Amino acid sequence: MYPFVFLFYLLCCNSLAPAPVVNSLNAEGSVLLTLKQYITDPQGSLSNWNSSNDNPCSWNGITCMDQTVVSVSIPKMQLYGSLPSTLGSLSQLRHVNFRNNKLFGSLPPELFQAQRLQSLVLYGNSFSGSVPNEIQKLRYLQTLDLSQNFFVGSLPATIFQCKRLKTLILSRNNFTGPLPDGFGTGWFSLEKLDLSFNQFSGSIPSDMGNLSSLQGTVDLSHNHFSGSIPTSLGNLPEKVYIDLSYNNLNGPIPQNGALMNRGPTAFVGNPGLCGPPLKNPCGSDTPPASSPSTFPFLPHNYPPQNTDNGPGKSEKNKGLSKGAVIGIVVGDLIGICLLGWLFSYCYLRVCGFNQDLDENGVSKGRKGRKECFCFIKDEFEALSDNVEQHDLVPLDTQVSFDLDELLKASAFVLGRNGIGIMYKVVLEDGLALAVRRLGEGGSQRFKEFQTEVEAIGKLRHPNIVTLRAYYWSVDEKLLIYDYIPNGSLATAIHGKAGHVTFTPLSWSYRLKIMKGTAKGLVYLHEFSPKKYVHGDLKPSNILLGHSMEPHISDFGLGRLANIAGRSPTLQSNRVAAEKLLERQEESLSTEVTNNILGNGYQAPEAVKVVKPSQKWDVYSYGVILLEMITGRSPVVQVGNSEMDIVQWIRFCIEEKRPLSDVLDPYLDEDAGNEDEIIAVLKIAMACVHRSPEKRPTMRHVLNALDRLSISSD
């Protein structure tokens, strides 16, 4: 009823109010004042929208270019009302963002007269009606987010005329009907697709596999799609995660391309599906088990689990014989008696015989009662280990985002390894985060995971990546870190795969990175609560910030991944990962991340079953120094054979090769720093000494680097 009350208010009150004076205001300002008349503004976000200005370019939420309005962005201001059709007359309008307000009504077709519109973000309102066919006019549209509204009807085929579309998010509406023909051939630039929590039906278009630019998650979950999963979906990029959970799909799950090596959460809730990764083989009458679908883009709430048997009950369960009923009753009585006796016995042992007695032999009562409650509390704590958690847990007071904001964010795959997938997630306010998805399993080990992750979350140092928050459920475990923008040291030294050219690091930057990394390791070894060992230090785990300052990452990751059950996404690495994680299980008290594929950074003694030490990190750090000096990989090709970089440097020293033979060619211009380079080379060789006892501590290494003449801090 509220929309009609508000409309009545507009018709009556505004007809009596004097018209705004627009003598000096240009036409675009007048259009925006019309928008102001259509909505109420409880927070006063439009307070400076008035006719006293020549143009609206200084108004809140308005962005101009050459005195022309190109953006209207007023998110999260509790605006209440509807959008006027005149908004489409802003001919140069590029961006419209009204997310998380209280706007309602249908989208006026005239809105799409703004043909230069590039982004239309309306999620989190109460818009209704269908998407107008006029959307085909938006030939420059790149982002369309209509999620969390009340839109209905089918998706118009005219939307395919928006050929530049990169992001299409329609989740949590009431869209119905099949997807229009040509869905997979209309958008060659589409990067993000989320149709979840609607009522789309029909088959999944077989040509959807042609969307070769897709990234992150293709979310078709919680709809009514039916039929088989098209094999062509496997043609999507390998890093794409396809969520098909909670539909009416049937038949075998194709095992090709992007559909391979996925966890069951991508397919649960489809009773007709069979084959791996689900537990029921094809041909079985047993429906697959259901579990919630989670990150990336976890649903805000989970569908209620159907616990009754429904019409599919077995006939032999319809009724029981009289003798069976009597047997059940007698058995229940015996069980109750045994339970009562057991409780009495425990109570007397724990609460009765452990009471304090006063001098007259009378129980004081309090201590015994307290111990009894502690006994019961311990039992409940043991049970709580099995309780599934479904919330984002912040690890410091600076975490200003919540789970809902994380789920709505844009996510891009940064990479994957044997432990899990890493995403770059950009929140609506522009905050960038790095989110690592650890995967499934470990449902009995929440307390253990919580203890470990909270200990890691307490580490604060400018040269260590900060763990900000985490998420735990039976099906997903997420670690949320600060996002470090300039990639890894590995890329900075060797360039990025597929890129012919790159900007090499100067010696001053290399020295800065060496010192910063040493400072981070000194903090871990000497000042962290448990004097930790990193255990997997390598250039790909050293990230570079805005000023090329180093940040050590992935600390404690192997231990957390082991508790969490590891990633479900890389089947090819699973055998090697399990063998190494078995070794890690033998040293539960030590923070170690094993190298899933093996590398040249591992200390020689690490191949034995020994307790990891800080000297492991010293060796790895020494290899990194050699790599930064030489520009070579940890495995060096010598003729037709290979040797690790430590052996190669020792060989060059024995052969008395000149420094120019081992120096990175990109450092030729830094020949004036030869004394420093030689000094660092000596430090590196001390770090990679065969005997752990003869390697320096990281404190000594840092002191030696600080003594060098040029400071890059």
C-alpha positions, 0 to 999 in steps of 0.5 A, spaced: 500 500 500 505 504 501 507 506 493 499 508 493 500 512 499 506 516 496 503 517 489 497 520 493 502 524 496 506 526 490 499 528 486 496 532 492 502 535 496 506 537 490 501 540 486 500 545 492 507 546 492 510 552 488 514 549 482 522 550 483 525 556 480 530 553 475 531 560 471 539 559 472 539 551 472 540 548 466 536 542 463 540 536 466 539 539 473 531 540 471 531 533 470 535 531 476 530 535 480 524 531 477 528 525 480 528 528 487 521 530 487 519 522 485 523 520 492 523 521 499 530 522 502 530 521 509 538 522 510 538 528 506 543 526 501 540 530 496 540 536 500 544 540 496 540 539 490 537 545 488 536 550 483 540 556 485 546 552 481 548 553 474 549 546 473 548 540 477 555 538 477 557 539 484 551 536 487 552 529 491 552 523 487 553 527 481 559 526 476 560 530 470 565 531 464 565 537 461 559 540 465 555 534 462 552 529 467 555 522 466 554 519 473 548 518 478 550 514 484 547 514 490 547 508 494 545 506 501 541 512 502 534 509 504 531 513 498 524 511 497 520 512 491 520 510 484 525 512 478 522 518 473 522 516 465 525 523 464 532 520 467 533 517 460 533 524 457 540 525 460 544 523 453 551 522 456 549 518 462 554 513 463 553 510 470 547 509 474 547 506 481 542 506 486 544 500 490 541 498 497 535 503 497 528 502 497 526 504 490 520 501 487 516 500 481 517 498 474 523 500 470 521 506 465 522 504 458 524 511 457 530 510 461 533 506 456 533 512 451 540 514 455 543 510 450 550 511 452 549 507 459 555 503 461 553 500 468 546 500 471 546 497 478 539 497 482 540 491 486 537 491 493 531 495 492 524 493 491 523 494 483 518 489 480 515 488 473 519 485 467 525 488 463 523 492 458 525 490 451 528 497 450 534 494 453 536 493 446 538 500 445 544 500 450 549 498 446 555 500 450 552 497 457 557 493 460 554 492 467 547 490 469 546 488 476 538 487 478 539 482 483 535 482 490 529 485 487 522 483 485 523 483 477 518 477 474 517 475 467 522 472 462 529 475 460 528 478 453 531 476 447 533 483 445 538 483 451 543 480 446 543 487 443 548 489 449 554 486 446 559 489 450 556 486 456 561 484 461 557 483 468 550 480 468 547 479 475 540 477 476 540 473 482 534 473 487 528 475 483 522 472 480 524 471 473 521 465 470 521 461 463 527 458 459 533 462 457 532 465 450 535 462 444 542 464 443 544 465 450 551 463 449 553 466 442 550 473 444 556 475 449 563 474 447 565 479 452 561 476 458 565 475 464 561 474 470 554 471 470 549 470 476 542 467 475 541 464 482 535 464 486 530 465 480 525 461 477 528 460 470 526 453 467 527 449 461 534 446 459 541 450 460 543 452 453 548 448 449 551 454 446 553 457 453 560 453 453 561 459 448 562 464 453 570 464 453 571 470 457 567 468 463 571 468 470 569 467 477 563 463 478 557 462 473 552 461 478 545 458 475 543 455 482 537 455 485 532 455 479 528 450 475 533 448 470 531 441 467 534 436 462 541 434 462 548 438 463 550 440 456 557 437 455 559 443 452 559 447 459 566 444 459 568 448 454 568 454 459 575 457 461 578 451 466 578 456 472 571 458 472 567 455 477 560 452 475 554 452 480 548 448 478 546 446 485 538 445 487 535 445 480 532 439 476 537 436 472 538 429 471 543 424 468 550 423 468 555 429 470 560 430 464 567 429 466 570 434 461 574 441 461 571 446 466 566 440 469 572 436 471 575 435 478 569 439 481 566 438 488 559 436 490 557 442 492 556 444 484 551 439 483 547 437 489 540 438 490 539 435 483 536 428 485 536 426 478 544 427 477 549 421 478 556 420 477 562 423 480 563 427 484 556 425 487 556 419 491 551 415 487 553 412 481 549 412 475 544 407 474 542 407 482 536 409 485 539 413 490 538 420 490 545 424 491 546 427 498 544 435 499 549 440 502 549 447 502 552 451 496 557 456 498 563 460 496 564 463 491 558 467 492 555 463 497 547 464 498 545 468 504 541 463 507 540 455 505 534 452 503 531 448 509 532 440 509 527 436 507 527 431 513 520 427 512 520 421 507 514 424 503 511 420 498 517 415 497 516 411 503 517 404 503 511 400 503 514 396 509 515 402 513 507 403 512 505 399 519 508 395 524 506 388 527 503 388 534 509 384 537 514 389 534 510 395 537 511 391 544 518 390 543 519 397 541 516 399 547 519 394 552 526 396 549 525 404 550 523 402 557 529 398 558 533 404 555 530 409 559 532 405 565 539 404 563 540 412 562 537 414 568 542 409 572 548 411 568 546 419 570 545 417 577 552 414 577 555 419 574 552 424 578 554 421 585 561 420 582 562 427 580 557 431 584 556 427 590 563 424 592 567 430 590 563 435 595 567 439 600 565 437 607 565 441 613 567 440 620 561 436 621 561 432 615 556 436 612 556 437 604 558 445 603 555 443 596 557 449 592 564 446 589 560 439 588 555 443 584 560 447 580 564 440 578 558 437 576 556 443 571 563 443 569 562 436 567 556 437 563 559 443 560 565 439 557 560 434 554 556 440 550 563 443 548 565 436 545 558 437 541 559 444 539 565 441 535 560 438 530 556 445 530 556 448 523 558 455 523 555 460 517 558 467 519 564 471 517 568 472 523 572 478 523 579 478 526 580 485 528 576 491 529 578 494 522 573 489 518 568 494 516 565 489 511 560 483 512 558 476 509 553 480 505 557 485 502 563 479 500 557 475 497 555 481 492 562 483 490 566 482 484 570 476 484 576 474 479 580 468 480 588 470 481 590 463 481 590 456 484 594 450 487 594 444 490 591 447 496 585 451 493 583 457 489 585 464 490 580 470 488 581 477 488 574 480 491 572 487 490 567 490 494 562 495 492 566 501 496 572 499 492 576 495 497 580 490 494 581 483 498 584 476 497 580 470 498 582 463 499 577 458 498 580 452 502 574 447 500 570 442 503 571 437 509 574 437 516 567 438 519 569 435 526 575 440 526 572 447 527 575 448 534 582 446 531 581 450 525 578 456 530 584 456 534 589 456 528 586 461 524 585 466 530 593 465 532 595 467 525 590 473 525 594 476 531 600 477 527 601 484 525 607 486 521 608 491 515 612 485 511 606 480 513 600 479 509 594 480 514 589 475 515 583 479 516 577 474 517 575 467 516 569 463 514 567 456 516 562 451 514 562 444 513 562 445 505 567 451 505 572 454 509 575 461 506 580 466 509 580 473 507 586 477 507 588 484 505 589 484 497 597 486 495 596 489 488 603 488 485 603 481 484 609 476 486 616 477 487 616 471 482 613 475 477 617 481 478 624 477 477 622 473 471 616 476 468 609 473 467 607 467 463 605 469 456 608 476 456 614 477 452 616 484 455 616 486 463 619 492 467 625 488 471 627 490 478 633 495 479 638 493 484 635 498 489 628 495 489 631 488 490 635 490 496 629 493 499 625 487 498 631 483 501 631 487 507 623 487 508 622 480 507 628 479 512 624 483 517 618 479 516 622 473 518 625 476 524 618 477 526 615 470 525 622 467 528 623 472 534 616 476 536 610 472 534 607 468 540 610 461 538 616 463 534 613 460 528 616 457 522 614 459 515 616 452 511 614 454 504 618 461 503 619 462 495 618 468 491 611 466 489 609 467 496 612 474 497 607 479 494 609 486 492 605 492 495 604 499 492 611 501 493 614 494 491 615 493 499 614 485 500 609 482 504 610 474 506 604 470 504 601 463 505 603 463 512 600 457 516 596 455 510 598 448 509 596 447 516 589 450 515 588 446 509 589 440 512 584 441 518 579 444 512 580 438 508 584 441 502 581 443 496 576 439 492 578 443 485 585 440 483 584 432 483 590 432 479 595 434 485 591 430 490 595 424 490 602 428 491 598 433 496 596 427 501 603 424 501 606 431 503 600 433 508 601 426 511 608 428 513 605 434 515 600 431 520 606 428 524 608 435 526 601 438 528 604 443 533 609 446 528 606 451 522 609 448 516 606 449 509 609 443 504 611 444 497 605 440 493 609 440 487 616 440 490 621 446 489 628 448 489 627 452 496 627 446 500 632 445 505 636 439 504 634 436 511 627 437 510 627 431 506 628 427 512 622 426 517 624 431 522 621 437 526 621 443 522 626 449 524 627 456 523 633 454 519 629 451 513 626 458 512 633 461 512 635 456 507 629 458 503 631 465 504 638 464 501 635 461 495 631 467 494 637 472 494 641 467 489 635 468 485 634 475 485 642 476 484 642 471 478 635 472 475 635 465 474 630 459 476 631 455 482 633 449 477 638 451 472 639 448 465 647 446 464 648 443 458 643 437 457 643 436 465 639 440 470 642 442 477 639 447 483 641 454 483 645 453 490 649 447 486 650 452 480 653 458 484 658 453 488 660 450 481 661 457 478 665 459 485 669 453 484 671 455 477 672 462 479 667 465 474 667 472 473 661 476 477 658 478 470 657 470 468 652 469 474 649 476 475 642 477 472 643 481 465 638 486 467 643 488 473 648 490 468 646 498 469 647 497 476 655 495 475 656 501 480 653 496 486 658 491 485 660 491 492 653 490 495 652 485 490 658 481 492 656 482 499 649 480 498 652 473 495 656 472 501 650 472 505 646 468 501 651 463 501 651 463 508 644 462 508 644 455 504 650 452 508 649 444 508 649 444 515 643 447 519 647 449 525 652 453 521 647 458 517 646 464 520 639 466 524 635 471 520 636 477 525 644 476 523 642 476 516 638 483 517 643 486 521 648 484 515 643 487 510 642 493 514 650 495 514 650 495 507 651 502 505 645 504 501 638 504 504 632 502 500 627 503 506 
